[in-house]
Amino acid sequence: METVFESENIKFVNLSEELISSYMEMVNDTERVGRHIGISGPVSLESEREFVSAALENGKTIFSMITRDGDAFIGNIELDPGKDNTAELGIAVRSSMQDKGYGSEAVKKILSYGFEELRLQRVILNVHKDNPRAIHVYEKLGFKKTGESGNSYKMDIFKKEYKEKHEHKNGGD
Ligand SMILES: CC(C)(COP(=O)(O)OP(=O)(O)OC[C@H]1O[C@@H](n2cnc3c(N)ncnc32)[C@H](O)[C@@H]1OP(=O)(O)O)[C@@H](O)C(=O)NCCC(=O)NCCS
């Protein structure tokens, strides 16, 4: 699997058929992953395969994250482009890799990739109100709540805000 870009501890690779069993294990972990990303029922091998092949065919900006030190699967992260140079962020870290700093590092890196390489101006997301860890991570990195819809908050960050918050600090990841 070819690395598209990397941060301090994470390699970002394109989605891969080789990782399908890891994807399934992750999204079918309803309590610690699935329910936070809107997946309630079991995801079948067939539908996961379709998801991967459609994402690859359509050139979607979705990456699998792999540890740099041990080639272990961490999770997936996506920037889904919309209009006006805006994209929607999605991330899932598998339960055994949660709370180790990977999610924060990955979101920071993909924001930098989105603003610099994809020329985005704004990144938006929706997060369930009962997901305090994700809300904490997003706010720590500079996202702000812009509203709410049902049981979710809407959040966003603009390129200018991201640069002001992160770029004076040694430019690292
Ligand atoms: C949300 C998610 C991306 C965060 O990634 P992660 O690697 O687990 O998070 P990190 O280890 O980088 O950071 C966790 C931070 O949240 C804090 N945290 C943990 N549980 C918390 C809680 N219940 N309330 C508030 N903060 C919490 C940690 O202390 C840590 O804070 P710090 O960086 O200031 O020390 C990841 O847990 C995940 O994918 N969860 C399941 C799917 C999901 O929720 N996706 C997002 C949907 S919007």
The ligand as an SDF file (V2000), in Angstrom:
LIG
                    3D

 48 50  0  0  0  0  0  0  0  0999 V2000
  -13.4500   10.5500   18.0830 C   0  0  0  0  0  0  0  0  0  0  0  0
  -12.1250    9.9320   17.6520 C   0  0  0  0  0  0  0  0  0  0  0  0
  -11.8590   10.2580   16.1840 C   0  0  0  0  0  0  0  0  0  0  0  0
  -10.9960   10.5720   18.5010 C   0  0  0  0  0  0  0  0  0  0  0  0
   -9.7910    9.9630   18.1820 O   0  0  0  0  0  0  0  0  0  0  0  0
   -8.8780    9.3290   19.3540 P   0  0  0  0  0  0  0  0  0  0  0  0
   -7.6430    8.8510   18.7160 O   0  0  0  0  0  0  0  0  0  0  0  0
   -9.6720    8.3560   20.1350 O   0  0  0  0  0  0  0  0  0  0  0  0
   -8.6430   10.6240   20.2420 O   0  0  0  0  0  0  0  0  0  0  0  0
   -7.2720   11.2060   20.8230 P   0  0  0  0  0  0  0  0  0  0  0  0
   -6.5890   10.1320   21.5990 O   0  0  0  0  0  0  0  0  0  0  0  0
   -6.5170   11.9010   19.7730 O   0  0  0  0  0  0  0  0  0  0  0  0
   -7.8300   12.3480   21.8010 O   0  0  0  0  0  0  0  0  0  0  0  0
   -8.8340   12.0780   22.7200 C   0  0  0  0  0  0  0  0  0  0  0  0
   -9.0340   13.3300   23.5640 C   0  0  0  0  0  0  0  0  0  0  0  0
  -10.3890   13.2810   24.0760 O   0  0  0  0  0  0  0  0  0  0  0  0
  -10.3450   13.2860   25.4810 C   0  0  0  0  0  0  0  0  0  0  0  0
  -11.4680   12.4860   25.9200 N   0  0  0  0  0  0  0  0  0  0  0  0
  -11.5820   11.1420   25.9900 C   0  0  0  0  0  0  0  0  0  0  0  0
  -12.8100   10.8120   26.4380 N   0  0  0  0  0  0  0  0  0  0  0  0
  -13.4640   11.9820   26.6540 C   0  0  0  0  0  0  0  0  0  0  0  0
  -14.7520   12.2960   27.1350 C   0  0  0  0  0  0  0  0  0  0  0  0
  -15.6290   11.3400   27.4620 N   0  0  0  0  0  0  0  0  0  0  0  0
  -15.1110   13.6070   27.2230 N   0  0  0  0  0  0  0  0  0  0  0  0
  -14.2340   14.5960   26.8720 C   0  0  0  0  0  0  0  0  0  0  0  0
  -12.9920   14.3450   26.4170 N   0  0  0  0  0  0  0  0  0  0  0  0
  -12.6140   13.0500   26.3130 C   0  0  0  0  0  0  0  0  0  0  0  0
   -8.9950   12.7100   25.8430 C   0  0  0  0  0  0  0  0  0  0  0  0
   -8.6270   13.1060   27.1330 O   0  0  0  0  0  0  0  0  0  0  0  0
   -8.1240   13.3770   24.7840 C   0  0  0  0  0  0  0  0  0  0  0  0
   -7.9360   14.7230   25.1090 O   0  0  0  0  0  0  0  0  0  0  0  0
   -6.4970   15.4700   25.0150 P   0  0  0  0  0  0  0  0  0  0  0  0
   -5.9830   15.2360   23.6200 O   0  0  0  0  0  0  0  0  0  0  0  0
   -6.8130   16.9000   25.2800 O   0  0  0  0  0  0  0  0  0  0  0  0
   -5.6410   14.8140   26.0280 O   0  0  0  0  0  0  0  0  0  0  0  0
  -12.0920    8.3880   17.8810 C   0  0  0  0  0  0  0  0  0  0  0  0
  -12.2130    8.1040   19.2680 O   0  0  0  0  0  0  0  0  0  0  0  0
  -13.1830    7.6530   17.1180 C   0  0  0  0  0  0  0  0  0  0  0  0
  -13.0560    7.4110   15.9360 O   0  0  0  0  0  0  0  0  0  0  0  0
  -14.2620    7.3000   17.8090 N   0  0  0  0  0  0  0  0  0  0  0  0
  -15.3410    6.4680   17.2160 C   0  0  0  0  0  0  0  0  0  0  0  0
  -15.9750    7.0630   15.9750 C   0  0  0  0  0  0  0  0  0  0  0  0
  -16.2570    8.5400   16.1320 C   0  0  0  0  0  0  0  0  0  0  0  0
  -16.7070    9.0020   17.1640 O   0  0  0  0  0  0  0  0  0  0  0  0
  -16.0080    9.2850   15.0400 N   0  0  0  0  0  0  0  0  0  0  0  0
  -16.2700   10.7030   14.9990 C   0  0  0  0  0  0  0  0  0  0  0  0
  -17.6730   10.9300   14.5600 C   0  0  0  0  0  0  0  0  0  0  0  0
  -18.0610   12.6730   14.4420 S   0  0  0  0  0  0  0  0  0  0  0  0
  1  2  1  0
  2  3  1  0
  2  4  1  0
  2 36  1  0
  4  5  1  0
  5  6  1  0
  6  7  2  0
  6  8  1  0
  6  9  1  0
  9 10  1  0
 10 11  2  0
 10 12  1  0
 10 13  1  0
 13 14  1  0
 14 15  1  0
 15 16  1  0
 15 30  1  0
 16 17  1  0
 17 18  1  0
 17 28  1  0
 18 19  1  0
 18 27  1  0
 19 20  2  0
 20 21  1  0
 21 22  1  0
 21 27  2  0
 22 23  1  0
 22 24  2  0
 24 25  1  0
 25 26  2  0
 26 27  1  0
 28 29  1  0
 28 30  1  0
 30 31  1  0
 31 32  1  0
 32 33  2  0
 32 34  1  0
 32 35  1  0
 36 37  1  0
 36 38  1  0
 38 39  2  0
 38 40  1  0
 40 41  1  0
 41 42  1  0
 42 43  1  0
 43 44  2  0
 43 45  1  0
 45 46  1  0
 46 47  1  0
 47 48  1  0
M  END
$$$$
